[in-house]
Amino acid sequence: MSVQHARSSIRRILANGAAAAILLGGVALTAPAPALAQSAYFFPQAAAGDFDPAIPTPEAFLGYPIGTHYTRHDRIVDYLRELARLSDRVTVEEIGRSYEERPLLSMVITSGANQGRIDQIQRAHIAAGDPGGPAATADAPVVVGLFYSVHGNETSSGEAALLTAYYLAAGRSPEVLDWLDKAVVVIDPAQNPDGRDRAANWHNAWKNQPAVSDPLDKEHVEAWPAGRTNHYFTDLNRDWLAVTQKETRAKLEAFHRWRPNIQIDFHEMGAGSTYYFEPSPASMESPLLPRASYEWNVTLARYHAHALDSLGSLYYTRETFDNFSPVYGSTYPDFHGGVGVTVEQASSRGLVQDTANGPLTFPFTIRNQTNVGLATIRGAVAERAGLQAFQRDFFRSAVEQGRRHSSQAFVFGDAADPGLTRQTLDLLLTHHIQVHPLTERVTQNGRAYEPGSAYVVPSAQPQFRLVHSIFDRTPPTKGSVYGSTSYSVALAYGLKSDGLRRVPAHGSAVTEAPVANGGVSGPQDAYAYVVDWRDLNAPRVLAALLRQDVRVRAAFEPLTA
């Protein structure tokens, strides 16, 4: 991208019409060695006395300057737990394990006083988003989510998580103290630890001293399967709606505990690019979301632009990536009244790589990510009252949008496939969607739904926009979309479901999915046993029988039992 092109992009997002200063300098920077030099490099606005010496820098704890080595996940965990041990501002919770048994962490950083009443703050924040609950008080902290390394080989963000946590835990400047008083920062340091370690081990194994900048050097060319995906080669950045992986489930539980007002998803892109932040192109916006959602992207962009201008780093916006589908970590928050943002840093994919803009170094990519994260907190604190009001209005408008929808409710459930019915119910509860058991027989489009095997999801509820995303057809796009253009879970899974013009009779809201109990119907000494293959869990039954060396045959003709 040319400098003129980048300038024109920024001019379009600044409401006051001021042109952003974009400089070419600062791309080819080498990693500073001393700890003091590292702080000056990564935090150029900080003064020498701004940090508590009792809190170790990442370099002091790890034994190497950040940006000279790829930090393994276990060392990230060790450092963050050390911060929690030393600082009353920091708590770290293990919220689950990856498939390769690496800890999944949720880190909360705020003032010591806020930590002393953190449960009260959390409950009040969630209640303030309820259209029928009390509004946020004037002193209620804003909640900022910083989510890193969903793609494991987009590695600058994991290092930035360390630096950001240090800055907040050790910072003593008036600005940092103000942030900690007025914000709760929720950090997920590595959404995909298995992929991250796969990438870190590759880069550390093939790096050289001095570093080799040739893009074709083995350090820069990961072998398959690389580190983008998790253990089962799933792209976790596209799993927020379907929730097929255990890492996603753990992350969603932490997300719904806080529902951040702003959430940043840190990514990387090709080495030949610069830095991207939202707003996204108008063609890639969802018609399900209110216009104000995207206007907040413009507001936050000013803070990101200022941070990168201060570093002299190139950037662009409004040209690529989307804010359309709730399958993404940067858009799922938009469906919960937050401001979700994708940021993308050109990746060095190694310690240094030659690009059209000059040598791109690992420390340089980390510095950009770190300062954009800090700028996000700065913007959230400055815009706190507006963000809190927007989240409350978002859920209120969702109820109204659902009330006006052509389908007043959705019904689902199949007596012949209780496995898929139960899995869908569990998915709805994971997304905090209101769902009720059906208590009257309903027939729609020639399909019958019976009490005991079917459920009702009303449209007039705060989570209507996710209800629509799961049961209804994906809304039309305004043009080309970067990624997923269709995401209806019910249609994708072949779930028996229908929209209804009225809400049928139903019971109290379901709070947990029933336990799946297997068993045998009929006499125990039967000649043979039949498994109904329509059930989602039938393949599991088959696998269990084969493990026990039971002889199993397939029926090719209809039969009645």
C-alpha positions as CSV (number, residue, x, y, z in Angstrom):
1,M,0.0,0.0,0.0
2,S,1.3,3.5,-0.8
3,V,1.5,6.2,1.9
4,Q,-1.0,8.2,0.0
5,H,-3.4,5.3,0.0
6,A,-3.0,4.8,3.7
7,R,-3.6,8.5,4.4
8,S,-6.8,8.5,2.3
9,S,-8.1,5.5,4.4
10,I,-7.5,7.3,7.6
11,R,-9.0,10.6,6.4
12,R,-12.2,8.7,5.8
13,I,-12.6,7.5,9.4
14,L,-11.7,10.7,11.2
15,A,-14.9,12.7,11.8
16,N,-13.0,15.9,12.5
17,G,-11.4,15.7,9.1
18,A,-7.8,15.8,10.4
19,A,-5.4,13.9,8.3
20,A,-3.3,11.3,10.2
21,A,0.4,11.5,10.0
22,I,1.8,8.2,8.7
23,L,5.5,7.7,8.6
24,L,7.7,5.1,7.0
25,G,10.3,5.2,9.7
26,G,10.5,2.6,12.4
27,V,10.0,-0.6,10.3
28,A,13.5,-1.8,10.4
29,L,14.2,-1.9,14.2
30,T,16.4,-4.3,16.0
31,A,15.6,-5.8,19.4
32,P,17.2,-3.8,22.2
33,A,19.1,-5.8,24.7
34,P,19.0,-4.1,28.1
35,A,15.7,-4.3,30.1
36,L,15.6,-0.5,30.4
37,A,16.0,-0.2,26.6
38,Q,13.3,-2.7,26.1
39,S,10.8,-0.6,28.2
40,A,11.8,2.5,26.3
41,Y,11.3,0.8,23.0
42,F,7.9,-0.9,23.7
43,F,6.6,1.9,25.9
44,P,8.1,5.1,24.3
45,Q,5.6,7.4,26.1
46,A,6.5,6.0,29.6
47,A,9.0,7.7,31.9
48,A,11.8,6.0,33.7
49,G,10.0,6.0,37.1
50,D,6.6,4.9,35.8
51,F,7.1,1.2,36.7
52,D,7.2,-0.5,40.1
53,P,10.7,-2.2,40.4
54,A,9.2,-4.9,42.5
55,I,7.3,-6.2,39.5
56,P,9.7,-8.1,37.1
57,T,9.7,-7.2,33.4
58,P,9.0,-10.1,31.1
59,E,12.7,-10.0,30.1
60,A,13.9,-10.2,33.7
61,F,11.6,-13.2,34.4
62,L,12.1,-15.1,31.1
63,G,15.8,-14.4,30.8
64,Y,15.8,-13.0,27.2
65,P,14.7,-9.7,25.6
66,I,11.2,-9.9,24.2
67,G,11.4,-10.2,20.5
68,T,14.6,-12.3,20.4
69,H,12.9,-15.6,21.1
70,Y,9.4,-17.0,20.8
71,T,7.9,-17.5,24.3
72,R,6.4,-20.9,24.9
73,H,3.0,-21.1,26.3
74,D,4.1,-22.6,29.6
75,R,6.4,-19.6,30.2
76,I,3.6,-17.2,29.4
77,V,1.5,-19.0,32.0
78,D,4.4,-18.8,34.5
79,Y,4.9,-15.1,34.1
80,L,1.3,-14.2,34.3
81,R,0.9,-16.3,37.5
82,E,3.9,-14.5,38.9
83,L,2.3,-11.2,38.3
84,A,-0.8,-12.4,40.1
85,R,1.4,-13.5,43.0
86,L,3.1,-10.1,43.3
87,S,0.3,-7.7,42.5
88,D,-3.0,-7.0,44.1
89,R,-4.1,-5.7,40.7
90,V,-4.0,-9.1,39.0
91,T,-5.9,-12.3,39.3
92,V,-5.4,-15.3,37.0
93,E,-7.9,-18.2,36.7
94,E,-7.4,-21.4,34.8
95,I,-10.7,-21.8,32.9
96,G,-9.9,-25.1,31.1
97,R,-7.4,-27.1,29.3
98,S,-6.6,-27.5,25.6
99,Y,-6.7,-30.9,23.9
100,E,-2.9,-31.1,24.5
101,E,-3.5,-30.3,28.2
102,R,-2.1,-26.8,28.1
103,P,-3.8,-24.4,30.6
104,L,-6.4,-21.9,29.3
105,L,-6.2,-18.7,31.3
106,S,-8.5,-15.7,32.0
107,M,-6.6,-12.8,33.5
108,V,-8.4,-9.8,35.2
109,I,-6.4,-6.6,35.9
110,T,-7.9,-3.6,37.7
111,S,-7.1,-1.6,40.8
112,G,-6.6,-3.3,44.1
113,A,-9.8,-1.6,45.4
114,N,-11.8,-3.0,42.4
115,Q,-10.3,-6.4,42.9
116,G,-11.7,-6.3,46.5
117,R,-15.2,-6.1,45.1
118,I,-14.7,-7.8,41.8
119,D,-17.7,-10.1,42.1
120,Q,-20.0,-7.1,42.8
121,I,-18.6,-5.3,39.8
122,Q,-19.1,-8.3,37.6
123,R,-22.7,-8.8,38.7
124,A,-23.5,-5.2,38.3
125,H,-22.0,-5.0,34.8
126,I,-24.0,-7.9,33.6
127,A,-27.2,-6.6,35.2
128,A,-26.7,-3.2,33.6
129,G,-27.0,-4.9,30.2
130,D,-30.4,-6.4,31.1
131,P,-33.1,-4.1,29.6
132,G,-35.1,-4.7,32.8
133,G,-32.3,-4.3,35.2
134,P,-30.7,-1.3,36.9
135,A,-28.5,0.9,34.6
136,A,-24.8,1.2,35.2
137,T,-23.8,3.7,37.9
138,A,-21.6,6.7,37.1
139,D,-18.6,5.0,38.8
140,A,-19.1,1.6,37.2
141,P,-15.8,0.4,35.5
142,V,-15.8,-0.2,31.8
143,V,-14.9,-3.7,30.8
144,V,-12.1,-4.2,28.1
145,G,-11.4,-7.6,26.6
146,L,-7.9,-8.2,25.0
147,F,-7.9,-11.6,23.3
148,Y,-4.6,-12.9,21.9
149,S,-3.3,-15.7,19.7
150,V,-6.5,-17.4,18.4
151,H,-4.3,-18.3,15.4
152,G,-1.3,-19.8,17.0
153,N,1.3,-18.8,14.4
154,E,0.2,-15.1,14.6
155,T,2.8,-14.9,17.3
156,S,3.4,-11.2,18.0
157,S,0.1,-11.0,20.0
158,G,1.2,-13.5,22.6
159,E,4.4,-11.5,23.3
160,A,2.2,-8.3,23.4
161,A,0.0,-10.0,26.1
162,L,3.1,-10.3,28.4
163,L,4.1,-6.6,27.9
164,T,0.5,-5.3,28.3
165,A,0.0,-7.3,31.5
166,Y,3.3,-6.0,32.8
167,Y,2.4,-2.4,31.9
168,L,-0.8,-2.6,33.8
169,A,0.6,-4.5,36.8
170,A,3.7,-2.4,37.3
171,G,2.6,1.0,35.9
172,R,2.6,3.9,38.4
173,S,1.8,6.8,36.0
174,P,-1.3,8.9,36.7
175,E,-2.8,7.6,33.5
176,V,-2.4,3.9,34.3
177,L,-3.8,4.4,37.9
178,D,-6.8,6.2,36.3
179,W,-7.3,3.3,33.9
180,L,-7.2,0.7,36.7
181,D,-9.7,2.7,38.7
182,K,-12.2,3.1,35.8
183,A,-11.7,-0.2,33.9
184,V,-11.6,-3.9,34.3
185,V,-9.2,-5.5,31.7
186,V,-9.9,-9.1,30.9
187,I,-7.0,-10.8,29.1
188,D,-7.0,-14.1,27.3
189,P,-3.3,-14.5,26.6
190,A,-3.5,-17.5,24.3
191,Q,-6.8,-18.7,22.9
192,N,-5.0,-21.4,21.0
193,P,-2.0,-22.6,23.1
194,D,-1.5,-25.8,21.1
195,G,-1.1,-24.0,17.8
196,R,1.0,-21.3,19.4
197,D,3.5,-23.8,20.8
198,R,3.6,-25.5,17.4
199,A,4.6,-22.2,15.8
200,A,7.0,-21.1,18.6
201,N,8.8,-24.4,18.5
202,W,9.2,-24.1,14.7
203,H,10.6,-20.6,14.8
204,N,12.9,-21.3,17.8
205,A,14.2,-24.4,16.1
206,W,15.1,-22.8,12.8
207,K,16.1,-19.3,13.8
208,N,19.7,-18.2,13.3
209,Q,22.3,-15.9,14.8
210,P,22.5,-13.5,13.2
211,A,18.9,-13.7,12.0
212,V,18.2,-14.5,8.4
213,S,15.8,-12.1,6.7
214,D,15.3,-14.1,3.4
215,P,11.5,-14.9,3.2
216,L,12.4,-18.3,1.8
217,D,14.6,-19.3,4.8
218,K,13.1,-22.3,6.7
219,E,12.4,-20.1,9.7
220,H,9.8,-18.2,7.8
221,V,8.2,-21.2,6.1
222,E,6.3,-23.4,8.6
223,A,5.7,-27.0,7.6
224,W,2.2,-28.4,7.6
225,P,0.1,-28.2,9.7
226,A,1.7,-25.1,11.0
227,G,0.4,-23.3,14.1
228,R,-2.8,-21.6,12.8
229,T,-5.2,-24.2,14.1
230,N,-5.7,-26.1,17.3
231,H,-5.0,-29.8,17.9
232,Y,-7.8,-31.0,15.7
233,F,-6.9,-28.5,12.9
234,T,-9.9,-26.3,13.7
235,D,-9.7,-22.6,13.0
236,L,-10.8,-21.4,16.5
237,N,-11.5,-17.9,15.1
238,R,-14.5,-19.4,13.2
239,D,-15.8,-21.5,16.1
240,W,-17.5,-18.8,18.3
241,L,-21.0,-19.6,17.1
242,A,-20.9,-23.4,16.6
243,V,-18.7,-24.1,19.6
244,T,-17.3,-27.4,18.4
245,Q,-14.0,-27.2,20.4
246,K,-13.3,-27.3,24.1
247,E,-11.1,-24.2,23.9
248,T,-14.0,-22.3,22.6
249,R,-16.4,-23.5,25.2
250,A,-14.1,-22.5,28.0
251,K,-13.5,-19.1,26.4
252,L,-17.2,-18.4,26.0
253,E,-17.9,-19.1,29.7
254,A,-15.3,-16.5,30.5
255,F,-16.7,-14.1,27.9
256,H,-20.3,-14.3,29.2
257,R,-19.0,-13.7,32.8
258,W,-18.0,-10.2,31.6
259,R,-19.4,-9.4,28.2
260,P,-16.7,-6.7,27.5
261,N,-17.7,-3.2,26.3
262,I,-14.8,-3.4,23.9
263,Q,-13.0,-6.5,22.8
264,I,-9.9,-6.7,20.6
265,D,-9.0,-9.8,18.7
266,F,-5.3,-9.6,17.8
267,H,-4.2,-11.1,14.5
268,E,-1.4,-11.1,11.9
269,M,-1.4,-10.9,8.1
270,G,1.1,-11.1,5.3
271,A,4.6,-9.6,5.8
272,G,4.1,-7.2,2.9
273,S,1.2,-5.3,4.5
274,T,1.2,-2.8,7.4
275,Y,-1.4,-2.6,10.2
276,Y,-5.1,-2.9,10.0
277,F,-7.8,-1.9,12.4
278,E,-11.6,-1.4,12.0
279,P,-14.0,0.0,10.8
280,S,-14.5,-2.6,8.2
281,P,-15.9,-1.9,4.7
282,A,-19.6,-1.1,4.6
283,S,-20.3,-4.2,2.4
284,M,-19.1,-6.4,5.3
285,E,-21.4,-5.1,8.0
286,S,-24.3,-7.2,9.3
287,P,-27.9,-5.8,8.9
288,L,-28.8,-7.5,12.1
289,L,-26.7,-5.0,14.1
290,P,-27.6,-1.4,14.9
291,R,-25.8,1.4,13.0
292,A,-24.4,2.6,16.3
293,S,-22.3,-0.6,16.6
294,Y,-20.2,0.4,13.6
295,E,-20.1,4.0,14.5
296,W,-18.3,3.0,17.7
297,N,-15.7,1.3,15.5
298,V,-15.0,4.8,14.0
299,T,-14.7,6.3,17.5
300,L,-12.3,3.7,18.7
301,A,-10.2,4.0,15.5
302,R,-9.1,7.5,16.5
303,Y,-7.4,6.1,19.5
304,H,-5.7,3.3,17.5
305,A,-4.6,5.8,14.8
306,H,-3.1,8.1,17.4
307,A,-1.1,5.3,19.0
308,L,0.4,4.2,15.7
309,D,1.0,7.8,14.6
310,S,3.0,8.2,17.8
311,L,5.2,5.2,16.8
312,G,5.5,6.3,13.2
313,S,3.9,3.1,12.0
314,L,1.9,2.6,8.8
315,Y,-1.7,1.5,9.0
316,Y,-4.9,1.3,7.0
317,T,-8.6,0.6,7.5
318,R,-12.0,0.2,5.8
319,E,-10.5,-2.0,3.0
320,T,-10.4,-5.7,4.1
321,F,-11.8,-8.1,6.7
322,D,-15.4,-8.2,7.9
323,N,-17.7,-7.4,10.8
324,F,-20.6,-9.5,9.5
325,S,-20.6,-13.0,11.0
326,P,-20.8,-13.9,14.8
327,V,-18.6,-16.9,14.1
328,Y,-15.6,-14.6,14.6
329,G,-14.0,-13.4,17.8
330,S,-14.1,-9.8,16.6
331,T,-17.8,-9.9,15.7
332,Y,-19.3,-12.1,18.4
333,P,-18.9,-9.2,20.9
334,D,-20.8,-7.0,18.5
335,F,-23.7,-9.4,19.0
336,H,-23.6,-8.7,22.7
337,G,-23.5,-4.9,22.7
338,G,-19.7,-4.6,22.8
339,V,-17.4,-3.0,20.2
340,G,-15.6,-6.0,18.6
341,V,-12.5,-5.1,16.7
342,T,-10.1,-7.1,14.5
343,V,-6.6,-5.8,14.4
344,E,-4.0,-7.3,12.0
345,Q,-0.3,-6.7,12.1
346,A,2.0,-7.6,9.2
347,S,3.8,-10.7,10.4
348,S,7.6,-11.2,10.4
349,R,7.0,-15.0,10.7
350,G,10.4,-15.1,12.3
351,L,12.9,-12.7,13.9
352,V,13.2,-10.5,10.8
353,Q,12.0,-10.8,7.2
354,D,12.6,-8.6,4.1
355,T,9.5,-6.8,2.7
356,A,8.8,-4.1,0.2
357,N,8.7,-1.7,3.2
358,G,12.2,-2.8,4.4
359,P,13.2,-5.4,7.0
360,L,10.2,-6.3,9.3
361,T,11.4,-7.3,12.8
362,F,9.6,-9.4,15.4
363,P,10.1,-6.6,18.1
364,F,8.5,-4.1,15.8
365,T,5.3,-6.2,15.3
366,I,5.1,-6.7,19.1
367,R,5.4,-3.0,19.8
368,N,2.5,-2.2,17.5
369,Q,0.3,-4.8,19.0
370,T,1.2,-3.7,22.5
371,N,0.5,0.0,21.9
372,V,-2.8,-0.7,20.1
373,G,-3.9,-2.7,23.1
374,L,-3.0,0.1,25.5
375,A,-4.8,2.6,23.2
376,T,-7.9,0.5,23.4
377,I,-7.9,0.8,27.2
378,R,-7.3,4.6,26.9
379,G,-10.3,4.9,24.5
380,A,-12.5,2.7,26.6
381,V,-11.9,4.8,29.7
382,A,-12.4,8.0,27.8
383,E,-15.7,6.8,26.3
384,R,-16.9,4.8,29.3
385,A,-20.3,6.3,29.8
386,G,-21.2,6.1,26.1
387,L,-20.1,2.5,25.8
388,Q,-22.1,1.4,28.8
389,A,-25.2,3.2,27.5
390,F,-24.8,1.6,24.1
391,Q,-24.6,-1.9,25.5
392,R,-27.8,-1.4,27.5
393,D,-29.6,0.1,24.4
394,F,-28.3,-2.8,22.3
395,F,-30.1,-5.5,24.3
396,R,-33.2,-3.3,24.6
397,S,-33.3,-2.9,20.8
398,A,-32.7,-6.7,20.3
399,V,-35.9,-7.4,22.2
400,E,-37.8,-4.9,20.0
401,Q,-36.2,-6.3,16.9
402,G,-37.3,-9.8,17.9
403,R,-40.8,-8.6,18.7
404,R,-41.1,-7.2,15.2
405,H,-39.6,-10.3,13.5
406,S,-41.9,-12.4,11.2
407,S,-41.2,-15.4,13.4
408,Q,-42.3,-14.8,16.9
409,A,-40.6,-18.0,18.0
410,F,-38.6,-20.9,16.7
411,V,-39.4,-24.5,17.6
412,F,-36.9,-27.4,17.3
413,G,-36.6,-31.0,18.3
414,D,-36.8,-34.4,16.8
415,A,-38.0,-37.5,18.7
416,A,-36.0,-39.6,16.3
417,D,-32.8,-37.7,16.9
418,P,-32.6,-36.8,20.6
419,G,-28.9,-36.5,20.3
420,L,-29.0,-33.5,17.9
421,T,-31.9,-32.0,19.9
422,R,-29.9,-32.2,23.1
423,Q,-26.7,-30.8,21.5
424,T,-28.7,-27.8,20.1
425,L,-30.2,-27.2,23.5
426,D,-26.7,-27.2,25.0
427,L,-25.5,-24.8,22.4
428,L,-28.3,-22.3,23.1
429,L,-27.5,-22.4,26.8
430,T,-23.8,-21.9,26.1
431,H,-24.8,-18.7,24.3
432,H,-27.1,-17.7,27.2
433,I,-30.2,-17.9,24.9
434,Q,-33.6,-18.2,26.6
435,V,-35.2,-21.6,25.6
436,H,-38.3,-23.4,27.0
437,P,-39.7,-26.9,26.8
438,L,-42.7,-27.2,24.4
439,T,-46.0,-28.1,26.2
440,E,-48.4,-28.3,23.3
441,R,-48.3,-30.1,20.0
442,V,-47.3,-27.9,17.2
443,T,-47.4,-28.6,13.4
444,Q,-45.6,-26.3,11.0
445,N,-44.7,-26.9,7.3
446,G,-45.9,-30.5,7.6
447,R,-43.6,-31.2,10.5
448,A,-45.0,-32.1,14.0
449,Y,-43.4,-31.2,17.2
450,E,-44.3,-33.0,20.4
451,P,-44.0,-32.1,24.1
452,G,-41.2,-34.0,25.7
453,S,-39.0,-33.9,22.6
454,A,-39.2,-30.3,21.4
455,Y,-38.3,-26.8,22.6
456,V,-39.4,-23.2,22.0
457,V,-37.1,-20.2,21.6
458,P,-38.9,-16.8,21.7
459,S,-37.7,-14.1,19.4
460,A,-38.4,-11.2,21.8
461,Q,-35.4,-11.7,24.0
462,P,-32.0,-9.9,24.6
463,Q,-30.2,-12.6,22.6
464,F,-32.5,-12.3,19.5
465,R,-29.6,-11.5,17.1
466,L,-27.9,-14.8,18.0
467,V,-31.2,-16.6,17.9
468,H,-31.6,-15.3,14.3
469,S,-28.0,-16.4,13.6
470,I,-28.7,-20.0,14.7
471,F,-32.2,-20.6,13.4
472,D,-32.9,-18.2,10.5
473,R,-31.3,-17.8,7.1
474,T,-28.2,-15.6,7.0
475,P,-29.2,-12.0,6.1
476,P,-28.1,-10.9,2.6
477,T,-24.8,-9.1,2.3
478,K,-24.3,-5.7,0.6
479,G,-21.4,-6.9,-1.5
480,S,-18.3,-9.1,-1.1
481,V,-17.6,-10.4,2.3
482,Y,-14.1,-11.5,3.6
483,G,-15.0,-14.7,5.2
484,S,-18.1,-16.6,6.3
485,T,-21.2,-15.5,4.4
486,S,-23.5,-18.2,5.7
487,Y,-23.6,-19.5,9.2
488,S,-27.1,-20.7,10.2
489,V,-26.3,-23.6,12.6
490,A,-29.8,-25.2,12.3
491,L,-29.6,-25.4,8.5
492,A,-26.1,-26.5,8.5
493,Y,-26.8,-29.4,10.9
494,G,-30.1,-30.5,9.3
495,L,-31.9,-29.7,12.5
496,K,-35.7,-30.2,12.5
497,S,-36.8,-26.6,13.2
498,D,-39.3,-24.0,12.1
499,G,-40.2,-20.4,12.6
500,L,-43.7,-19.7,14.1
501,R,-46.0,-16.8,13.9
502,R,-47.0,-17.1,17.5
503,V,-45.3,-18.3,20.6
504,P,-46.7,-21.7,21.6
505,A,-47.4,-22.9,25.1
506,H,-44.2,-23.6,26.9
507,G,-42.8,-24.3,30.3
508,S,-40.2,-22.4,32.5
509,A,-36.9,-21.5,31.0
510,V,-34.4,-24.4,30.7
511,T,-31.2,-23.9,32.7
512,E,-29.3,-27.0,31.8
513,A,-29.4,-29.7,29.1
514,P,-30.7,-33.1,30.3
515,V,-28.1,-35.8,30.8
516,A,-27.8,-38.3,27.8
517,N,-28.8,-41.7,29.2
518,G,-28.4,-44.8,27.0
519,G,-30.3,-48.0,27.4
520,V,-32.2,-50.9,25.9
521,S,-35.9,-50.9,25.2
522,G,-37.7,-54.3,25.2
523,P,-36.5,-57.7,26.6
524,Q,-32.9,-58.2,27.5
525,D,-32.8,-61.7,25.9
526,A,-33.9,-60.6,22.5
527,Y,-32.7,-62.2,19.3
528,A,-31.2,-59.0,18.1
529,Y,-31.0,-55.3,19.0
530,V,-31.7,-52.4,16.6
531,V,-30.0,-49.0,16.7
532,D,-31.8,-46.1,15.1
533,W,-29.2,-44.5,12.9
534,R,-31.1,-41.2,12.7
535,D,-29.8,-40.3,16.2
536,L,-26.7,-38.1,16.3
537,N,-25.2,-40.4,18.9
538,A,-25.7,-43.6,16.9
539,P,-22.1,-43.6,15.5
540,R,-20.9,-43.5,19.1
541,V,-23.0,-46.6,19.9
542,L,-21.5,-48.3,16.9
543,A,-17.9,-47.5,18.0
544,A,-18.6,-48.7,21.5
545,L,-20.0,-52.0,20.2
546,L,-17.0,-52.5,17.9
547,R,-14.6,-51.8,20.7
548,Q,-16.3,-54.7,22.6
549,D,-15.9,-57.0,19.6
550,V,-19.7,-57.2,19.2
551,R,-20.7,-58.2,15.7
552,V,-22.8,-55.5,14.0
553,R,-24.7,-55.7,10.7
554,A,-26.3,-52.9,8.6
555,A,-30.0,-53.1,7.6
556,F,-30.7,-52.2,4.0
557,E,-34.5,-52.7,4.1
558,P,-37.1,-50.9,6.2
559,L,-38.1,-52.7,9.3
560,T,-40.5,-52.2,12.2
561,A,-39.7,-53.1,15.9
